Amino acid sequence: MNTKLTPSNLERLKLERHRVSFAMSGFTLPLLRSIYSVFKGDIVMAMVLGEIATHNVGAWLLTKGNDAIALDDIDAHAKVLRPCNALSISDATDIPRETVRRKVELLIEKGWIYRSESGHLFVHPSVVEHFEPMNEENLINLLEAASRIQSLMDDPPALANLKPKGLA
């Protein structure tokens, strides 16, 4: 699959922009609905959790020979994950620090993150299992949308094949 936007497929994108946008909605709308549902409408809390998890695990992913078992071992987190705090999350998201602090407290109450003895924030290992069903469904929607978009970029299919999930 060619993922670069070359001048020729940029031109193709311009020609198919409405169909591409429609195909993308097959991923984005179910994603937003699932986030809204899981977080009971609190999109800011979802952003804070996502930033903490991404910040923590980003360093681990870049390490060669990383061991996934370490992600399940809270005692290993300080060694393998990049720590963060409310200020760093506020800086990364432009969400006010006090709002981040309130969301952090709620996330700790839910058991989705924890604060280490040094005060750093880490995503709790159980969060993967909690979000696994949502992630599986969103991955399917993402791959389907990507396939539709790739087809449009290669050879436009009939519009009937582009109907996103959730429409009758």
C-alpha positions as CSV (number, residue, x, y, z in Angstrom):
1,M,0.0,0.0,0.0
2,N,1.4,3.4,-1.0
3,T,1.0,5.7,2.0
4,K,2.8,8.7,0.5
5,L,0.8,11.6,-0.8
6,T,2.5,12.1,-4.2
7,P,1.5,14.9,-6.6
8,S,-0.6,12.4,-8.6
9,N,-2.5,11.0,-5.6
10,L,-2.9,14.5,-4.2
11,E,-4.7,15.3,-7.4
12,R,-6.7,12.1,-7.1
13,L,-7.6,13.1,-3.5
14,K,-8.9,16.5,-4.7
15,L,-11.1,14.7,-7.3
16,E,-12.4,12.2,-4.7
17,R,-12.4,14.5,-1.6
18,H,-16.1,14.0,-0.9
19,R,-15.9,10.2,-1.2
20,V,-12.6,10.1,0.9
21,S,-14.3,12.2,3.6
22,F,-17.3,9.9,3.5
23,A,-15.1,6.8,3.8
24,M,-13.1,8.4,6.7
25,S,-16.3,9.0,8.6
26,G,-16.7,5.2,8.7
27,F,-13.8,5.2,11.1
28,T,-14.1,8.6,12.9
29,L,-17.7,8.5,13.8
30,P,-17.7,5.1,15.4
31,L,-14.4,6.0,17.2
32,L,-16.0,9.2,18.6
33,R,-19.1,7.4,19.6
34,S,-17.1,4.7,21.5
35,I,-14.9,7.3,23.2
36,Y,-18.0,9.3,24.2
37,S,-19.7,6.1,25.6
38,V,-16.7,4.7,27.5
39,F,-15.9,8.1,29.0
40,K,-19.5,9.1,29.6
41,G,-19.1,12.2,27.5
42,D,-15.9,13.4,29.1
43,I,-13.7,13.8,26.0
44,V,-11.1,15.7,28.1
45,M,-10.6,12.8,30.4
46,A,-10.1,10.6,27.3
47,M,-7.5,13.0,26.0
48,V,-5.7,13.1,29.4
49,L,-5.6,9.3,29.6
50,G,-4.4,9.0,26.0
51,E,-1.6,11.5,26.6
52,I,-0.4,9.8,29.7
53,A,-0.4,6.4,28.1
54,T,1.2,7.6,24.9
55,H,3.8,9.5,26.9
56,N,4.6,6.5,29.1
57,V,4.7,3.8,26.4
58,G,6.3,5.9,23.7
59,A,9.7,5.5,25.2
60,W,9.2,1.7,25.6
61,L,8.2,1.3,22.0
62,L,11.3,3.0,20.8
63,T,13.6,0.6,22.8
64,K,15.0,-2.2,20.8
65,G,14.3,-5.6,22.3
66,N,11.6,-4.3,24.5
67,D,9.7,-6.8,26.6
68,A,5.9,-6.6,26.7
69,I,5.9,-8.3,30.1
70,A,7.5,-5.1,31.6
71,L,4.3,-3.2,30.7
72,D,2.3,-5.5,33.0
73,D,4.8,-5.2,35.9
74,I,4.2,-2.0,37.9
75,D,7.6,-2.4,39.6
76,A,9.3,-2.2,36.2
77,H,7.4,0.9,35.0
78,A,9.9,3.5,36.4
79,K,12.6,1.7,34.5
80,V,10.9,1.1,31.1
81,L,8.2,3.8,30.8
82,R,8.7,7.6,30.5
83,P,7.1,9.3,33.5
84,C,4.9,12.3,33.3
85,N,3.0,14.7,35.5
86,A,0.0,17.0,35.2
87,L,2.1,19.9,34.0
88,S,3.7,17.9,31.1
89,I,0.2,16.6,30.1
90,S,-1.2,20.2,30.3
91,D,1.7,21.4,28.1
92,A,1.2,18.6,25.6
93,T,-2.6,19.1,25.3
94,D,-3.1,22.8,26.0
95,I,-5.6,21.7,28.6
96,P,-5.4,23.9,31.7
97,R,-3.2,22.3,34.4
98,E,-6.0,22.4,37.1
99,T,-8.3,20.6,34.7
100,V,-5.7,18.0,34.0
101,R,-5.2,17.5,37.8
102,R,-8.9,17.0,38.3
103,K,-9.0,14.4,35.4
104,V,-5.9,12.7,36.8
105,E,-7.7,12.2,40.1
106,L,-10.7,10.7,38.4
107,L,-8.5,8.4,36.3
108,I,-6.7,7.3,39.5
109,E,-10.1,6.6,41.1
110,K,-11.1,4.5,38.1
111,G,-7.8,2.6,38.4
112,W,-6.8,3.5,34.9
113,I,-3.6,5.4,36.0
114,Y,-1.6,5.5,39.2
115,R,0.8,7.9,40.8
116,S,4.2,6.5,41.8
117,E,5.8,7.2,45.1
118,S,7.9,9.9,43.3
119,G,4.7,11.5,42.1
120,H,4.9,10.5,38.5
121,L,1.9,9.3,36.5
122,F,1.8,6.0,34.8
123,V,-0.9,4.1,32.9
124,H,-2.1,1.1,34.9
125,P,-1.6,-2.3,33.2
126,S,-5.3,-3.2,33.5
127,V,-6.3,-0.3,31.1
128,V,-5.3,-2.5,28.1
129,E,-7.9,-5.1,29.0
130,H,-10.5,-2.5,29.8
131,F,-10.2,-0.9,26.4
132,E,-9.5,-4.1,24.4
133,P,-13.1,-4.6,23.0
134,M,-13.3,-0.9,22.0
135,N,-9.8,-1.1,20.4
136,E,-10.7,-4.2,18.4
137,E,-13.8,-2.7,17.0
138,N,-12.0,0.6,16.2
139,L,-9.2,-1.3,14.5
140,I,-11.7,-3.1,12.2
141,N,-13.3,0.2,11.3
142,L,-9.9,1.8,10.7
143,L,-8.8,-1.0,8.4
144,E,-12.1,-0.9,6.5
145,A,-12.0,2.8,6.0
146,A,-8.3,2.6,5.0
147,S,-9.2,0.0,2.4
148,R,-12.0,2.1,1.0
149,I,-9.8,5.1,0.8
150,Q,-7.0,3.1,-0.9
151,S,-9.5,1.8,-3.4
152,L,-10.6,5.4,-4.1
153,M,-7.1,6.4,-4.6
154,D,-6.3,3.5,-6.9
155,D,-9.6,3.1,-8.8
156,P,-12.9,4.7,-7.5
157,P,-15.4,2.0,-6.5
158,A,-19.1,2.3,-6.7
159,L,-20.6,4.6,-4.1
160,A,-22.7,1.7,-2.7
161,N,-19.5,0.1,-1.4
162,L,-18.7,3.1,0.8
163,K,-21.6,3.1,3.2
164,P,-20.1,3.5,6.8
165,K,-21.3,1.4,9.7
166,G,-24.2,2.6,11.7
167,L,-26.3,3.7,8.7
168,A,-29.4,1.8,7.8
